């Protein structure tokens, strides 16, 4: 069997993501289910418990050596982690039954990343956050996965409006005129505190325009 890129998305209702913040509001954390074993998913693939458990073991070794695993906002179709799209860092993972449960820190604030600041703004605006695991492995005719090589867990965002279709937030931001404005502000936030007060308004304007267009 030939190895292939495997991307599995868990909707907010499946991942049970919980948002935590420090008292000063400077740090934002997300925790919940990152991967599931012994369950046929929406892609008709099943990851045996031993594959997910081994992936968690490997992830923890990497976390111990590097202090975390970077992840992106949205899920690219490659195994490479693009540093210009990093939004968070995974700080811990563990097995709870057949679920791989983890915790990640959003890279936001004056010393954060553009995508991290976008992720935090989306969370604060009420957008529901899901997760998407990324790795590679072999899949047999029955959909069973073997030789799974875990890379990371990315964030995916879905508008909370009823009937809104999940789609690539980064692609939308990159293509839409208002989206380009948001990305520009995100970059400016790294050095220009004055840009921060406009950032959330631009995010909300983009989301409202996107939902209005879909309707």
C-alpha positions in Angstrom: 0.0 0.0 0.0 1.3 3.4 -0.9 1.5 6.1 1.7 -0.7 9.2 1.2 -1.4 12.5 2.9 -4.2 12.0 5.5 -6.2 15.0 6.7 -9.1 14.4 9.1 -11.3 17.2 10.3 -13.3 17.1 13.5 -16.3 19.5 13.7 -16.7 21.6 16.8 -19.4 19.3 18.0 -17.0 16.3 17.8 -13.9 17.9 19.1 -15.5 19.6 22.1 -12.9 22.4 22.0 -12.8 24.5 25.2 -11.3 28.0 25.3 -9.3 29.1 28.3 -7.6 32.5 28.9 -5.3 33.8 31.5 -6.7 36.4 33.9 -4.9 39.2 32.1 -6.2 38.1 28.7 -2.8 37.9 27.2 -2.8 34.1 26.6 -5.5 32.0 25.0 -5.5 28.2 25.1 -7.7 25.6 23.3 -8.1 22.0 24.5 -10.2 19.1 23.4 -10.2 16.0 21.2 -7.6 16.2 18.4 -7.9 12.7 16.9 -10.2 9.6 17.3 -9.4 5.9 17.0 -11.5 2.9 16.3 -14.2 5.0 14.6 -15.0 5.3 10.9 -14.8 9.0 10.1 -16.4 11.1 7.4 -13.6 10.1 5.0 -14.5 6.5 5.5 -11.2 5.9 7.2 -10.6 4.1 10.5 -7.5 4.6 12.6 -6.8 1.6 14.9 -6.1 2.5 18.5 -2.5 1.5 18.3 -1.9 3.9 15.4 -3.4 6.9 17.3 -1.6 5.9 20.6 1.7 5.7 18.8 1.1 9.1 17.2 0.5 10.6 20.6 3.7 9.1 21.9 5.7 10.5 19.0 4.0 13.9 19.4 5.0 14.0 23.1 8.6 13.2 22.3 8.6 16.1 19.8 7.0 18.4 22.3 9.5 17.5 24.9 12.4 18.1 22.5 11.1 21.3 20.9 8.7 22.7 23.5 5.8 22.3 21.1 4.4 21.5 17.7 3.4 24.3 15.4 0.0 24.2 13.7 -1.7 26.4 11.1 -5.0 28.2 10.7 -6.9 26.0 8.1 -5.5 22.7 6.8 -3.1 22.8 3.8 -2.9 19.8 1.6 0.8 19.2 2.2 2.9 17.8 5.1 5.0 20.9 5.4 4.3 23.4 8.2 4.4 26.9 6.6 5.8 29.3 9.1 4.0 32.3 7.7 0.6 30.5 8.5 1.4 29.2 12.0 -1.4 30.2 14.4 -0.7 28.0 17.5 1.6 25.6 19.2 0.5 22.2 20.6 1.8 21.9 24.1 0.5 18.5 25.2 -1.3 15.4 24.1 -2.6 12.3 25.9 -4.9 9.3 25.3 -8.4 9.2 26.9 -9.9 6.0 25.9 -10.0 6.0 22.1 -9.5 9.8 21.9 -6.3 11.7 21.5 -6.9 14.8 23.7 -4.6 17.8 23.5 -3.9 21.4 24.4 -2.7 24.2 22.2 -1.6 27.8 22.8 -2.9 30.5 20.4 0.1 32.7 19.2 -1.6 36.0 19.6 -0.9 39.5 20.9 2.0 41.9 20.2 4.4 39.0 20.0 2.1 36.6 18.2 1.7 35.7 14.6 -0.7 37.1 12.0 -2.6 33.9 11.8 -2.6 33.5 15.6 -4.2 37.0 15.9 -6.8 36.1 13.3 -7.6 32.9 15.2 -8.1 34.7 18.5 -10.3 37.3 16.8 -12.4 34.6 15.3 -12.8 32.9 18.6 -13.7 36.1 20.4 -16.3 36.9 17.7 -18.1 33.6 18.3 -16.9 31.5 15.4 -16.9 27.8 16.3 -13.5 26.2 16.1 -12.8 22.7 15.0 -9.5 20.8 14.5 -7.9 19.0 11.6 -5.2 16.4 12.1 -2.5 16.1 9.4 -0.2 13.2 8.7 0.6 10.4 6.3 -0.2 6.7 6.1 -1.3 3.7 4.1 -5.0 3.0 3.7 -6.3 -0.4 2.6 -9.5 -1.2 0.6 -11.5 -1.3 3.8 -10.4 2.2 4.8 -8.1 1.0 7.7 -5.0 3.1 8.2 -1.6 1.7 9.0 1.9 3.3 9.4 0.3 6.6 10.4 3.0 9.4 10.7 1.5 12.3 12.6 2.6 15.8 11.6 0.3 18.3 13.5 -3.2 19.4 14.3 -4.5 22.5 12.5 -7.4 24.9 13.3 -10.4 25.2 11.2 -13.1 27.8 11.7 -16.8 27.6 10.9 -19.3 30.5 11.0 -21.9 29.8 13.7 -24.8 31.0 11.6 -27.3 28.2 10.8 -26.8 26.7 7.3 -23.4 28.4 6.8 -21.1 26.1 4.9 -17.7 25.3 6.4 -14.9 26.6 4.1 -11.3 27.5 4.1 -10.9 30.7 6.2 -7.4 31.4 4.9 -8.4 31.0 1.3 -11.4 33.3 1.8 -9.2 35.9 3.6 -6.6 35.7 0.8 -9.1 36.0 -2.0 -11.6 38.5 -0.8 -10.8 42.2 -0.9 -11.9 42.6 2.7 -9.8 39.6 3.6 -6.7 41.1 2.2 -7.3 44.1 4.4 -7.5 41.8 7.4 -4.2 40.1 6.6 -2.6 43.5 6.2 -3.8 44.6 9.6 -2.6 41.3 11.1 0.9 41.9 9.9 0.8 45.5 11.1 -0.2 44.4 14.5 3.2 43.0 15.1 4.8 46.5 15.3 1.9 49.0 15.3 -0.4 49.0 18.4 -2.7 51.5 16.7 -3.7 48.8 14.2 -5.0 46.5 16.9 -8.1 48.5 17.6 -9.3 48.1 14.0 -8.4 44.4 13.7 -11.5 42.9 15.3 -13.8 45.2 13.3 -12.2 44.1 10.1 -12.7 40.5 11.0 -16.3 41.0 11.9 -16.9 43.0 8.6 -15.3 40.1 6.6 -17.5 37.5 8.3 -20.7 39.5 7.9 -20.0 40.1 4.2 -19.2 36.4 3.7 -22.4 35.2 5.4 -24.5 37.8 3.5 -23.0 36.7 0.2 -23.8 33.0 0.9 -27.5 33.9 1.7 
